[in-house]
């Protein structure tokens, strides 16, 4: 029998055990609850994620930047609500005294830009392609909604520009005080993008034939100021095209200069000068309607940089809400800084975009092939294109392409010149374009004429008129050599003609001008790439001989030659003959090492004192001069004695497109500047 005391002790023990169990359960639950409510935890994060979160903004993703979200959190507002109604949200932020001016202006700039982007993507800001099938009433309603949407979008962009400017130039801290701030880079981008989009949207809203001097957006006025780009001061602009969204296939790189300002391409109207379709047999003495050869083309696409600045900076409130702005247009080729808020800053630029547009719009490669095979194609007279507004203080580079080619052959070199600060500062590029089915002597004469006319047009006093550089590839290399040579080939040429009536041509100036080779005095250096100076066997292979028979000289040229002969009893065939036999034949036939053209000109050398260089391709593994070739032109044909330098590069005939050849060309062009005393390699580049 168990005693009462023992029972009591047992019950106490059980109760204690129950209490301990309950305490353990409570402790466990408390620990679990506390762990579940932990606010901060830590884990490793990839560096790219960290940088992306820190630097991303409304331009790089469809989300506001972390900096703006932090400011919005002070008001308790949702990002989506603020993006939909930025003005109300900004008013709420303004009431919080703890928000600094930089935070307010930068967040407002991003919010207005976000709203503008949302409007731009909306259906209201896009005219349906099917609108033509709708009723007139429906179409008119769509157009009205479209215009209202664009007006609202421009209003948002206007406000974004104003707040961006306020952040950059009116806060206590100046731009130089925030040089390493990610936020300042973001706001600069907001400013540039808002400005680019505002101008392009205005053009879409007001489809005029030319750019107006004042852009009006609601109560805001943006007056275009060309004082920093005098060449555009009195020009009619067809459009101002933002270069940010332009993507060019075929350009290896887009050459830009970092800095401040929004990058544009100014598009000028096409020239209305009438080009005479007939072949001009005597271009040096021809009377042109305007006094200038219409085949000399000023650039139609120009690189410009634009910055928006208040006309009169008085108070921040006026900048944000009332002050008119001016759009200051800069020529980035002539200026590398701009002045804003009374201080100088680096000027941004895009040098490749105008060049890319020119190439894309003209499709020169197609024209080159058509002119080669179509004797009636309109490209019979050569053309010369300036790629930037003429600058009297910059040396000239003239490029001459080869057979079945066009200025597109020089894309890599031209783009690299634009991207090299030293070359861009000291050189301007002129491109020739000619029909390569012409006899080479004829092409040389016509190119000689148009280059001389262009230099005559700029005058003899300018720095640009002296010490120019001539560069030619393949057939263009032969032409380039003859453009800097001084030799009368008349007697030797007539000895090659078997016609009994050849003496009747001895006094004909049409022929004598083409045979009396005179140098263009404006050049002091020439570079020849893969040039078959002594012809090539490649031109005599069965398939190239077949092609030579298919390729005909332009009918306009043959007719002009025939018309120039006073004795009508003389048949032009005496001088043209069969392909491969006559002195005057198509360009591809002239390239044969057995042609009379090669026999006549192979010993014609650049005049004494002319500096010249050779760049030669070699696609063999041999260094034997008798073996080396680029697959089209053998080394011994491309080699010229007396060259200041000769560079042999492993590669095929299109050697001018290789990085090694472009680097060698850039080296020679810099050497030219050094020897002229225009460039000191030891001094820092701007």
C-alpha positions in Angstrom: 0.0 0.0 0.0 1.4 3.4 -1.1 1.5 6.1 1.5 -0.1 9.5 1.0 3.3 11.2 1.2 4.7 9.1 -1.5 1.6 9.8 -3.7 2.0 13.5 -3.1 5.7 13.4 -4.1 4.8 11.5 -7.3 2.2 14.1 -8.2 4.6 16.9 -7.6 7.2 15.3 -9.8 4.6 14.8 -12.7 3.5 18.4 -12.4 7.1 19.6 -12.6 7.7 17.4 -15.7 4.7 18.9 -17.4 5.8 22.4 -16.5 9.3 21.7 -17.9 7.8 20.3 -21.1 5.5 23.4 -21.5 8.5 25.7 -21.0 10.5 23.8 -23.6 7.6 24.1 -26.1 7.1 27.8 -25.4 10.8 28.4 -25.8 10.9 26.5 -29.0 7.9 28.3 -30.4 9.3 31.6 -29.3 12.6 30.9 -31.0 10.8 29.9 -34.2 8.6 33.0 -34.1 11.6 35.2 -33.5 13.5 33.7 -36.4 10.6 34.0 -38.8 10.2 37.7 -38.0 13.9 38.5 -38.7 14.0 41.6 -40.9 17.6 41.5 -42.2 19.4 38.6 -43.5 22.6 38.3 -45.6 23.7 36.4 -48.6 26.3 36.7 -51.4 25.2 38.5 -54.6 26.9 38.5 -58.0 28.9 41.7 -58.8 27.0 42.3 -62.0 23.7 42.2 -60.2 25.0 44.8 -57.7 26.3 47.1 -60.4 23.1 46.7 -62.4 20.9 47.6 -59.4 23.1 50.6 -58.6 23.2 52.0 -62.1 20.1 50.9 -63.9 17.3 53.5 -64.5 14.3 54.1 -66.6 16.4 54.3 -69.7 18.0 50.9 -69.3 15.0 48.9 -68.0 11.3 49.6 -67.5 11.9 50.5 -63.8 12.9 53.6 -61.9 16.4 53.9 -60.5 17.1 52.9 -56.9 17.8 56.6 -56.1 14.4 57.7 -57.3 12.7 54.8 -55.5 14.4 55.8 -52.3 13.0 59.3 -52.6 9.5 58.0 -53.4 9.6 55.8 -50.3 9.6 59.0 -48.1 6.2 59.8 -49.4 4.8 56.3 -49.2 3.9 56.6 -52.9 4.0 53.6 -55.2 6.3 53.9 -58.2 3.6 53.0 -60.7 1.3 55.7 -59.3 4.1 58.3 -59.6 5.0 57.3 -63.1 1.4 57.7 -64.1 0.9 61.1 -62.4 4.4 62.5 -62.0 3.3 66.1 -61.2 1.2 65.1 -58.2 3.9 62.9 -56.9 6.5 65.7 -57.3 4.3 68.1 -55.4 4.1 65.6 -52.5 7.9 65.2 -52.5 8.3 69.0 -52.4 6.4 69.1 -49.1 9.0 67.0 -47.4 11.7 69.3 -46.0 14.2 66.5 -45.5 14.4 65.9 -49.3 17.4 67.8 -50.8 17.3 69.8 -54.0 19.4 67.2 -55.8 17.1 64.4 -54.8 14.0 66.4 -55.9 15.3 67.5 -59.3 16.8 64.2 -60.2 13.7 62.2 -59.3 11.4 64.6 -61.1 13.5 64.4 -64.2 13.3 60.6 -64.2 9.6 60.5 -63.5 8.7 62.9 -66.3 11.0 60.9 -68.7 9.3 57.7 -67.5 5.9 59.1 -68.3 7.1 60.3 -71.7 8.4 56.8 -72.5 5.1 55.2 -71.5 3.2 57.6 -73.8 5.6 56.9 -76.6 4.7 53.2 -76.4 1.0 53.7 -76.1 -1.4 53.1 -79.0 -2.5 56.7 -78.9 0.9 57.9 -79.9 1.1 55.5 -82.8 -0.9 55.9 -86.0 -2.2 52.5 -87.2 -1.0 51.2 -90.5 -4.6 50.2 -91.2 -5.9 53.7 -90.7 -6.1 54.2 -94.5 -8.8 51.5 -94.6 -10.9 53.3 -92.0 -13.6 55.9 -92.6 -12.6 59.5 -92.9 -14.2 60.3 -89.6 -12.5 57.5 -87.8 -9.1 58.4 -89.3 -9.6 62.1 -88.4 -10.4 61.1 -84.8 -7.3 58.9 -84.6 -5.2 61.7 -86.0 -6.6 64.1 -83.3 -5.8 61.6 -80.5 -2.4 61.0 -82.0 -1.5 64.8 -82.0 -2.8 65.2 -78.4 -0.7 62.2 -77.3 2.4 63.6 -78.9 1.8 67.0 -77.4 1.5 65.4 -74.0 4.7 63.4 -74.5 6.6 66.6 -75.5 5.3 68.3 -72.4 6.7 65.5 -70.3 10.0 65.7 -72.1 10.2 69.5 -71.7 9.7 69.1 -67.9 12.4 66.3 -67.8 14.9 68.6 -69.5 14.1 71.5 -67.1 14.5 69.4 -64.0 17.7 67.7 -65.4 19.2 71.1 -66.1 18.2 72.3 -62.6 20.0 69.3 -61.1 23.1 69.7 -63.2 23.6 73.4 -62.9 21.6 75.1 -60.1 22.2 73.0 -57.0 24.7 73.8 -54.2 27.0 71.2 -55.5 28.4 71.8 -59.0 29.0 69.2 -61.7 32.7 69.1 -60.9 31.8 68.3 -57.3 29.9 65.2 -58.4 32.3 64.0 -61.0 32.3 60.4 -59.7 28.6 60.2 -58.8 26.6 57.6 -60.7 23.6 59.8 -60.3 25.1 62.7 -62.2 25.8 60.3 -65.2 22.2 59.2 -65.1 20.8 62.7 -65.1 23.1 63.7 -67.9 21.7 60.8 -69.9 18.1 61.8 -68.9 18.9 65.3 -70.2 20.4 64.1 -73.5 17.7 61.5 -74.2 14.8 63.8 -73.3 16.3 66.5 -75.6 16.8 64.0 -78.5 13.3 62.6 -78.1 11.7 66.0 -77.8 13.2 67.2 -81.1 12.3 64.0 -83.0 8.8 63.9 -81.6 8.3 67.5 -82.6 9.3 66.6 -86.1 6.8 63.8 -86.1 4.1 66.1 -84.8 4.8 68.9 -87.3 5.8 67.3 -90.6 7.3 70.3 -92.3 9.6 70.5 -95.2 12.3 72.0 -93.1 13.2 72.6 -89.4 11.6 75.7 -87.9 13.8 78.2 -86.0 11.6 77.9 -82.9 10.1 74.7 -81.3 6.9 75.5 -79.4 5.6 73.0 -76.8 2.6 74.4 -74.9 3.9 77.6 -73.3 7.6 76.6 -73.7 9.7 78.0 -76.5 13.0 76.5 -77.7 14.8 78.8 -80.1 17.5 77.1 -82.3 20.8 79.0 -82.0 23.3 78.3 -84.8 26.0 80.7 -83.7 28.3 77.8 -82.8 27.8 76.2 -86.2 28.1 79.0 -88.8 27.9 76.7 -91.8 24.3 76.0 -90.8 23.4 79.6 -90.0 21.6 80.2 -93.3 20.9 76.7 -94.4 17.5 75.1 -94.7 17.5 71.9 -92.6 15.4 69.0 -93.9 15.5 67.3 -90.4 17.4 66.9 -87.2 17.7 63.2 -86.7 18.8 61.8 -83.3 21.7 59.4 -83.7 21.1 57.5 -80.4 18.7 55.0 -82.1 20.6 54.6 -85.3 22.2 51.1 -85.7 24.5 50.5 -88.7 25.4 47.1 -90.0 28.7 47.2 -91.9 30.4 49.7 -89.6 32.8 47.9 -87.4 32.5 50.5 -84.7 30.6 53.8 -83.9 33.1 56.5 -83.2 31.8 58.8 -80.5 33.4 61.4 -78.2 32.1 61.3 -74.6 30.9 64.6 -73.2 27.8 66.7 -72.7 25.1 67.4 -75.3 22.6 65.4 -77.4 24.0 63.9 -80.6 22.2 64.5 -83.9 22.6 64.2 -87.6 21.5 67.4 -89.5 20.1 66.4 -92.9 20.3 69.0 -95.6 18.0 69.0 -98.6 19.4 67.3 -101.7 21.0 69.7 -104.2 18.7 71.0 -106.9 21.5 71.5 -109.3 20.7 69.8 -112.6 23.4 67.2 -113.6 23.9 67.1 -117.4 23.5 63.5 -118.4 25.7 63.9 -121.5 29.4 63.1 -121.3 31.6 66.2 -120.9 34.7 65.6 -123.0 36.5 68.7 -121.8 35.6 69.2 -118.1 38.5 71.6 -117.4 37.0 74.2 -119.7 33.3 73.3 -119.6 30.9 76.1 -118.6 28.7 74.8 -115.8 25.3 76.5 -115.2 26.1 77.5 -111.6 29.8 78.0 -112.3 30.7 74.9 -110.2 30.9 71.3 -111.3 27.6 69.8 -109.9 29.4 66.5 -109.4 31.4 68.1 -106.5 29.2 67.3 -103.5 29.1 69.1 -100.3 28.1 66.8 -97.4 24.3 66.3 -96.9 24.6 64.6 -93.5 26.3 66.6 -90.8 27.3 65.7 -87.3 25.8 68.1 -84.8 25.6 68.2 -81.0 22.8 70.2 -79.3 22.5 71.5 -75.8 19.4 73.2 -74.2 20.0 76.2 -71.9 17.7 78.8 -70.4 17.8 82.1 -72.3 18.2 84.0 -69.1 19.0 82.2 -65.9 17.5 84.1 -62.9 15.7 81.7 -60.5 15.3 77.9 -60.3 11.5 78.4 -60.4 11.7 80.2 -63.7 13.9 77.4 -65.1 11.4 74.8 -64.0 8.2 76.6 -65.0 8.6 79.7 -67.1 11.9 80.4 -68.7 12.3 80.0 -72.5 15.2 77.8 -73.6 17.6 78.0 -76.6 18.9 75.0 -78.4 22.6 75.6 -79.0 23.8 73.7 -82.1 27.6 72.8 -82.2 29.9 71.6 -84.9 31.8 68.8 -83.1 34.5 68.8 -85.8 35.5 72.4 -84.9 34.6 72.5 -81.2 35.4 70.0 -78.5 33.9 72.0 -75.6 30.7 73.9 -75.0 29.8 76.6 -72.5 26.8 76.1 -70.1 26.0 78.0 -67.0 29.2 80.1 -67.7 31.5 77.1 -67.6 33.2 75.0 -70.2 32.5 71.3 -70.5 33.6 68.5 -73.0 31.3 68.3 -76.0 29.8 65.0 -76.9 29.8 63.8 -80.5 28.9 61.0 -82.9 31.2 61.1 -85.9 30.1 57.8 -87.5 26.4 58.4 -87.8 26.4 60.9 -90.7 28.9 58.8 -92.6 26.8 55.7 -92.1 23.6 57.5 -93.3 25.4 58.7 -96.4 26.5 55.1 -97.3 23.1 53.6 -96.4 21.1 56.2 -98.4 23.2 56.1 -101.6 23.9 52.3 -102.0 27.2 53.1 -103.8 28.2 49.5 -104.1 25.2 48.6 -106.2 25.8 51.6 -108.4 29.5 50.5 -108.9 28.5 47.1 -110.3 25.7 48.5 -112.5 28.0 51.0 -114.0 30.5 48.3 -114.8 28.2 46.1 -116.7 25.6 48.6 -118.1 27.1 50.8 -120.8 24.1 53.2 -120.6 24.2 53.6 -116.8 24.2 57.2 -115.8 27.4 57.0 -113.7 29.8 58.1 -116.5 31.3 61.2 -115.1 33.2 60.9 -111.8 31.9 62.4 -108.6 33.7 63.8 -105.5 32.1 63.7 -102.1 33.2 65.8 -99.1 32.4 63.9 -95.9 32.3 67.0 -93.6 31.9 70.7 -94.2 35.0 72.1 -95.8 37.5 73.3 -93.3 40.3 75.5 -94.7 42.6 74.6 -91.8 42.6 70.8 -92.2 44.7 68.8 -94.7 42.8 66.9 -97.3 42.9 63.1 -97.9 41.6 62.0 -101.3 40.6 58.3 -101.7 40.4 56.5 -105.1 38.8 53.1 -105.2 39.5 50.2 -107.5 37.8 48.0 -110.1 34.1 47.3 -109.7 34.3 49.2 -106.4 33.1 52.4 -104.8 33.7 54.6 -101.7 32.4 51.7 -99.7 35.9 50.2 -100.2 37.2 52.7 -97.7 34.7 52.2 -94.9 37.2 50.9 -92.3 39.8 53.5 -93.0 37.4 56.4 -93.2 35.6 55.4 -89.9 39.0 54.9 -88.2 40.1 58.4 -89.3 36.9 59.8 -87.7 37.7 57.8 -84.5 41.3 58.9 -84.2 41.4 62.3 -82.4 44.7 63.3 -84.1 43.7 62.4 -87.6 40.1 63.8 -87.1 41.6 67.2 -85.9 44.0 67.6 -88.8 42.4 65.8 -91.8 39.2 66.0 -93.9 38.3 63.2 -96.3 37.2 63.5 -99.9 35.9 60.4 -101.7 36.0 59.9 -105.5 33.5 57.7 -107.3 34.0 56.8 -110.9 32.9 54.2 -113.5 35.6 51.6 -113.7 34.5 50.3 -117.1 36.2 53.4 -118.6 39.7 53.4 -120.1 42.1 54.0 -117.2 43.7 57.0 -119.0 40.2 58.5 -119.4 39.4 57.9 -115.7 42.7 59.5 -114.7 41.9 62.6 -116.8 38.4 63.0 -115.5 39.4 62.5 -111.9 42.4 64.8 -112.4 39.9 67.4 -113.6 37.4 67.1 -110.8 40.1 67.1 -108.1 41.7 70.2 -109.6 38.3 71.9 -109.8 37.6 71.2 -106.1 41.0 72.6 -105.1 40.4 75.6 -107.3 37.1 76.1 -105.6 38.7 76.3 -102.1 41.4 78.7 -103.3 45.2 78.6 -102.9 45.5 80.5 -99.7 44.0 77.9 -97.4 46.0 75.4 -95.4 43.9 72.7 -97.0 45.1 73.5 -100.5 48.7 72.3 -99.7 50.3 69.0 -98.7 47.2 66.9 -99.4 47.5 63.0 -99.3 46.3 60.8 -102.2 45.5 57.2 -101.5 44.5 54.6 -104.2 43.7 50.9 -104.1 44.2 48.5 -107.1 43.1 50.3 -110.3 42.7 53.4 -108.1 46.4 53.0 -107.1 47.4 53.1 -110.8 45.3 56.2 -111.3 46.7 57.8 -108.1 50.3 57.2 -109.4 49.4 58.9 -112.7 47.8 61.8 -110.8 51.2 62.6 -109.2 53.4 62.0 -112.3 54.8 64.4 -114.9 55.3 62.8 -118.3 54.1 63.4 -121.8 53.1 60.0 -123.3 51.8 61.4 -126.6 54.6 60.3 -128.9 54.9 56.9 -127.4 51.1 56.5 -127.6 50.9 57.4 -131.3 53.7 54.9 -132.1 51.4 52.2 -130.8 48.7 53.1 -133.2 48.8 51.4 -136.5 46.2 53.5 -138.2 47.3 55.3 -141.4 45.2 58.2 -140.3 46.8 58.6 -136.9 48.5 61.8 -138.0 45.1 63.5 -138.2 44.9 63.1 -134.4 48.2 64.6 -133.5 46.8 68.1 -133.1 43.6 67.0 -131.4 43.5 68.5 -127.9 41.0 65.9 -126.7 43.7 63.2 -127.1 46.7 65.3 -126.2 45.2 66.4 -122.9 44.7 62.7 -121.9 48.2 61.7 -122.9 50.2 64.6 -121.5 50.3 63.5 -117.8 50.6 66.4 -115.4 50.6 66.1 -111.6 48.1 67.7 -109.2 50.2 70.2 -107.3 48.2 70.0 -104.2 49.5 66.6 -103.2 52.8 66.0 -101.5 52.3 62.4 -100.5 50.7 59.3 -102.0 50.0 55.8 -100.8 49.4 52.9 -103.2 47.7 49.7 -102.0 47.8 46.4 -104.0 48.2 48.5 -107.2 49.1 46.5 -110.4 51.5 49.2 -111.8 52.9 46.7 -114.3 49.6 44.8 -114.9 48.5 41.4 -113.8 48.1 37.9 -115.4 44.8 37.7 -113.5 43.3 39.9 -116.2 44.1 37.3 -118.8 42.6 34.3 -117.2 39.8 32.7 -119.3 37.0 33.9 -117.1 38.3 37.4 -116.7 38.8 37.6 -120.5 35.2 36.6 -120.9 34.2 39.3 -118.4 36.2 41.9 -120.3 34.3 41.1 -123.5 31.0 41.5 -121.6 32.0 44.8 -120.1 31.4 47.7 -122.5 32.5 51.3 -122.4 29.7 53.8 -121.8 27.9 54.8 -125.0 28.0 58.4 -123.9 31.8 58.3 -123.7 32.2 56.8 -127.1 29.7 59.2 -128.7 31.5 62.2 -127.1 34.9 61.0 -128.4 33.4 60.5 -131.9 31.8 64.0 -131.8 35.2 65.5 -130.9 36.8 64.2 -134.0 36.6 67.0 -136.7 37.4 64.6 -139.6 34.1 62.7 -139.9 35.8 60.2 -142.3 37.8 58.8 -139.3 36.1 55.9 -137.6 36.3 55.9 -133.8 37.1 52.1 -134.2 40.6 53.0 -135.2 41.2 54.0 -131.6 39.0 51.6 -129.8 39.7 48.4 -131.7 38.9 45.0 -130.4 39.1 44.4 -126.7 42.7 43.4 -125.8 44.2 45.0 -128.9 43.5 48.8 -128.9 45.1 51.6 -126.8 41.7 52.8 -125.8 39.7 49.9 -124.2 37.7 49.2 -121.1 39.3 49.5 -117.7 39.5 45.8 -116.8 41.4 45.1 -120.1 43.9 47.9 -119.3 44.9 45.9 -116.2 46.4 43.1 -118.3 50.2 43.0 -118.1 50.0 42.6 -121.9 47.9 45.6 -122.5 49.1 48.6 -124.5 48.1 50.8 -121.5 50.5 48.9 -119.2 53.2 49.1 -121.8 52.7 52.8 -122.1 52.5 53.7 -118.4 54.4 51.1 -116.4 57.6 53.3 -116.3 55.7 56.5 -115.5 56.8 57.4 -111.9 55.8 60.0 -109.4 57.6 63.3 -110.0 60.8 63.9 -108.1 60.2 65.2 -104.6 56.8 63.4 -104.3 56.8 61.1 -101.2 55.0 57.8 -101.8 54.4 54.6 -100.0 53.4 51.0 -100.9 51.2 48.6 -99.0 51.2 45.2 -100.6 49.3 42.0 -99.9 50.8 38.5 -99.8 48.7 35.5 -99.4 51.5 33.0 -99.9 53.9 31.6 -97.3 56.9 32.7 -99.4 59.0 35.9 -99.1 60.4 35.4 -102.6 59.6 38.5 -104.7 59.0 36.2 -107.7 56.4 34.2 -105.8 54.6 36.7 -103.6 51.1 37.7 -104.7 47.8 38.8 -103.1 46.0 36.4 -105.4 45.3 39.1 -108.0 48.4 41.3 -108.2 51.9 39.9 -107.9 54.4 41.6 -105.7 56.7 42.6 -108.6 53.8 44.5 -110.2 52.9 46.3 -107.0 56.4 47.1 -105.9 57.8 50.6 -106.8 61.4 51.7 -106.4 62.0 54.8 -104.4 59.1 54.4 -102.0 59.6 56.0 -98.7 58.2 52.8 -97.1 56.9 49.5 -98.3 54.7 47.3 -96.0 53.9 43.7 -97.0 50.9 42.3 -95.2 49.6 38.8 -95.2 46.3 38.9 -96.9 44.4 39.0 -100.2 43.8 41.7 -102.7 41.3 43.7 -100.6 44.1 44.6 -98.3 42.7 48.1 -97.5 40.0 46.5 -95.4 42.5 44.7 -93.0 43.3 46.1 -89.6 47.0 45.8 -90.4 46.7 48.0 -93.5 44.5 50.6 -91.7 47.1 50.8 -88.9 49.9 51.3 -91.5 47.8 54.0 -93.2 47.2 55.7 -89.9 50.9 55.6 -89.1 51.8 57.2 -92.5 49.1 59.9 -92.0 50.5 60.8 -88.6 54.0 60.8 -90.0 52.9 63.3 -92.6 51.6 65.6 -89.8 54.9 65.2 -87.8 57.0 66.1 -90.9 54.8 69.1 -91.6 55.3 70.2 -88.0 51.5 70.0 -87.3 51.6 67.2 -84.6 54.0 66.4 -81.8 53.5 62.8 -80.6 54.9 63.7 -77.1 52.1 66.1 -76.4 48.8 64.8 -75.0 45.8 64.4 -77.4 42.7 66.4 -76.7 
